[in-house]
Amino acid sequence: MVGRIVVVGTGLIGTSIALAMRERGAEVLLTDRDAAALALAVELGAGEALPDGASAEPADLAVLAVPPAAVAVTLLDAQKRGLATAYTDVASVKALPLAQAAELGCDLSTFVAGHPLAGSERSGPGAARPDLFLGRPWALCATPEAAPEAVAAVTALAKACGAMPVEVDAAEHDRAVALVSHGPHVVSAAVAARLTGADETALGLSGQGVRDVTRIAASDPRLWIGILSANAEPVADVLEAVATDLAVAASLLRDGSEGAAAHVADLLLRGNAGRSRIPGKHGGGQSAYATVQVVIPDRPGELAMIFQAAGIAGVNIEDVTIEHSPGRPLGVLELAVVPEAADRLAAELRSRGWSVPGR
């Protein structure tokens, strides 16, 4: 168990780690070049500000919650100051920071590169949550030089935050996140960018689909340009493959023949197949859930009452989405439940006065 940690960088990830570790009784010291971010993290209860100068006793672990380009220089500075006996980072790119750390002469025996695969389109300490990492993978990219004690300390940190440690090679990690995170972010941004010139009619017809596709496009561009630059080649490979699929689909749609439509259908079917391979709840295969739709007014406490009704009916809600009705004070709540519980939940909600279409 990590008893005392230093968190360098009080953004979303750093502050969330600090909050999670505070809940588990760890002593947490925080530092950040942004005085306002540091002050807010302290106010939120994430820890105490690290005193100027090196601490008298090194912490068990220092977490470098800084952008990829800053990992190596931050690691070198932290090691020179003797901040901790072991070090890790949380950057979403691993190979380049590790190479830069080696070039700078950092002690890689005390460093284990890490990446918790959790986050939000929101940023900063105000968006931090102690439960951000629950059930999420946490990649550990230890080099051959890494001491077992350092690996154990970083593994303990991931587990203490509720995450699932996954050991992976740095280059393999970067190719993987290009496919499942970095590339999709650029694709989302490209779709969202089309909306900048949209007229009011098109925007007024926006539904949940475009919101789902463009949600992550709301993330901080300054943060993402650093990530994409540090993982440029793998991301470029993903984007080129996606661009090829889209270019072929566009050409076939313009062709307009029956055979062309069949080729576009092949892309859609491959999309279905790829989507089905994404791990579902608890990391297993995706389950087939039934959807119970509920029309809800936009007023305080409505969601809480619906969830309470589900609990009374003995139904576990597996997932939830809300489709808002533009210009009207109501929306449609979609509750994903196991199929055998759908009728029971619908009956319970209907008996309490909610409109439940289709059941």
N, C-alpha and C positions, 0 to 999 in steps of 0.2 A: 504493500500500500504506500502510495506517495503521500508523505505527511506535510511537506512544505514545498511549494512551487512558486516560481516567478513566471509571470506571463508578460511577454514583451509585445505590446500591441493590443489595444482594447477596442478592436472592431467587433463585428458580429461573432466571429468564431472564438477569438481570444476571450472575450467577455463571457460567452456561453460556457467555455471550458472552466473559467474561473468560478462562475456561479455553480456549475455542477460539482466542482471540487469543494467549494465552500459547504454545499449541502452534505457532503460526506465527511466533513470535519477537518479538511485540510487547511493549513495556513497558506494564504495566497497573497503575494505581493505583485503589484501591477506597475508597469511603466509604459509610457507612450510619449512620442514627441509632440502629439496633439494634446495640449493641456486640458482643453475642454472635454475631449473624449475620455481622458483619464479621470477627470473630476466626475463625469457622469457615471462611469463604471464603478467608482468608489461609492458614489451616492446610491447606486443600485444594489450595493452590498456584495459586489464581486470580489472585494479584497481591500487591502490598504496600499497606498502609494509606496513604491520602493524608495527608501531613503537615498539621497545622493551619495555616490561612491559605492564601492563594493560592500556587501553586507559582511558582518563578522564571520558568519558561518554560511558556507554555500548551501543553497537549497538542494533538495533531492533531485529536482528536475526544473529546467527552464524551457518554457514553451515559446517559440518564436512565431508569433501570429502576425507575420509581415508578408508583403507581396513576394512572388518568386524572385524578382530581381534583387531584393534586399536580404534574402536569406543568408547568403554566404558572408556578407560584410557584418550582418547582425550577429551571426554565430561567432565570427572572429572576435568581435568586440566583447561579446558576453563571456567567451572563454578567457580573454585577457583579464577581464574584471573578476573572474572566478565566481560567476553568479551561481553555478550549480555543479553538481557532480555528473549530471547527464543532461543532454539537450535533445530537443526535437523541434520540428516545425509543422505547420499546417497548410503549407502552400499546395495548390492543386497541380503543380508541376514538380517533378522530382529530379530528372536526369540533369538538367542544366544547373540548378542550384548545387547539386552534389559535385559536379565538375568544377564549378566556380569555387566551392569550398576547398576542394583539393588544391586548386591552383593558388589559393591564398595561404595555404599551409595550416588550415584548421585541423584540430585534433579529431579525426573521424572515429576514433575509438570510443568517444563519449557521445557521439551524435547518431541518432536514428531518424532518418527522414520519415515524416508521417503525413497523412492526409485524411482527415475525417470527411467522409462523403455525405455531408449534410450542409444545409444552408437555406437561404431565402433570397427573394428578389430585393428585399430590404437590406440595408447595411447599417453599420454603426452599433455602438453599445446599447442604444435604445431598443434595438430589435432582438437583443440577445435573450436566450431562454436556457435554463439549466437542463431541460429535457430535449434539447435540439438533436442530440446524438443517439437517443434511445433506439436500439435495434438497427442502427445504421452501420455500414461497413466503415472501418478505419484502416486504411492501407498503411502498412509498415514496410519501408524499403531500406532495410539495414544493409550496409556494405559489409564485405568480408572483414574489414577492420573493426567493426562495431563490437564492443565488449559485451559479453552476456549480461552483465549487470545493467548496462544502458538499455539493451533490448527489453529486459525484464521491467525496468522502470517505465518505459514508454508503453509497453503492453498493459501494465497495471493502470496507467492513466486512461487508456482507451476503455478498458473494462469498467473503471470507476465512473466514467461518463456514460455508461450504459451501451457502449458501442461494441461491435464485433471485430476484433483485430484480424486483419488478413495480411499475411506476408506475401509480398510480390516484388519482383525485380523492378527497378526504377524505370527502365526503358519500356517494359511491358505495361507498367502502370500508365505511362504517358500516352501510349497508343490506345489503351482502354478508355481513359477519360476523354481523349479526343473524340472517340466514337459515341460515348454515352453522355457526355457533358459539354465539352467545349464546342464540338461541331454543332450539336443541336442548339446551342445558344446563338451561334451566328445565323443558323437557319431561322430561328425564331425572330431574331432582329431583322432579317431580310423580309420576312412576311410583315412584321409590324411597320417596317419602313414604307411599304406600299400604302399604308393607311394615311401617311402624311399628306397625300394629295387627294384623299377620298372626299367626296361631297357629303353633305348632310344626309342625303337619302341612304347612301351606303352605310354610313356610321349608325344611322338609326335602325338599320336592319341587323346590326351586329348581334350575334348570339354567343352561346357558351363555347362553340367550336373555336372561333377566332380568339376568344379570351384564353382558352386553354393553350392554343398554339403560341400566343404572344406573351403569356404571363412572365416568363423569365427575361423577356426583352426589356423589362422595366429595371433591370439591375444596373448598377453603377458602371458606365462605360469606361471610366478611368481605371477601375479595378480590372475590368475584362480585357482591356488592351494589353495590360501587363501579362495576364495569363496567356492570352493568345500568342503574344510575341515570344514568350518563353517556351511554348509548345508548338511552334509554327509548322514544322514539317508534318507531324501526325495530323494536325487539324486540317492542313491544306489537302492531305490525302482524302480525308473524309469529305470535305467540301467538294472536291473534284468529282468524287463518286456520286454524291447527291446531285451535283449540277448536271452530270451526264444523264442520270435518270430523268431529271426534270426536262432537260433539253430534248431527249427522245420523246417524252410524253407530250411536250408542246408540239413537236413536229408531227406526231401521229394524230393529235387532235385537229391540227390544221388540215391534215390529209382528209379526215372526215369519213373514210371508208369503214365498212363493217370490220374488215381485218385489222385496221388500225385500232379500232375500239377494243378489240380483243387483246392487243398488245398492251394497251393502257390498263386493262383489267388485270393483266399479269402483274403489273406494278402494285396495284391495289391489293391483290392477293398476297404478294410478297410482304406488303406492309402489314397485313393481318398476321402473317406467320411470324414476322419479326416482333410485333407487339406482344404476341402470345408468349414469347420467350423471356420477357422481362419478369424477374421473380416477383411473386405476389406477396401477400401478407405473411409475415414471419419468415420471409426468405424462401418459401417453398414455391411450388408452381402456382400459377394464377387460378383462382377458383371462379366458378361460374355463379355469380350472384343474381338474385332477382332484384328489381328496382321497384320501390314503392314511392309513388309521387304524391306529394301533399301540397295543396295550395295554402300558402301562409300569408297573413297580413304582415306588413312591415311595422312591427311595434315591439316594445321591450318585453322580454321574457318569453316570446313565442317559441323560440328554439328550445329553451330550457324545458318548457312544458311538454314539447314533443318528445324530447329525449327521456323525460320522466315517464311519459306514457309508454315508450318502448321498454323501459325498465320494468314497469308494472306488468307488461305483457310477456316479460321474460325473453325479449328479443334483443340480440346483440347487433348494433349497427356497425357494419364493416367499413362503410365509407359514406361520405355525404357531399353533395354539391348543391348549390343554389343557383337557379336561373331567374334572374330578376326581370320583371316586366317593365320595359321602358315607359316612363310617364305615368305609371300606376303604382300605388302604395302596397304592392303585394309581389309575391314571387312563387316559384315552384321549387319545393325542396325535394331532392331525389335521395332516397335512403337505400343503400345497398345492403341486402340481408341474405342469409342463406335461403334458398327457394322454399323450403318447407315452413319457414317462419313468415313469409310475405303476407299470406291471407290473414294470419293471426294479428300481425301488426296493423294491417289495413282496417280490420274490424275494430280494433282498440281505438285507433285514431278517429274513425268515423263515429264511434259511440261518444266521443268527446267533442264532436262538433266540427272537426276538420273535413274539408272536401278532399276525398281521395279518388282521383279519376282512375278508371280502367280496371277496378277490382271490386 
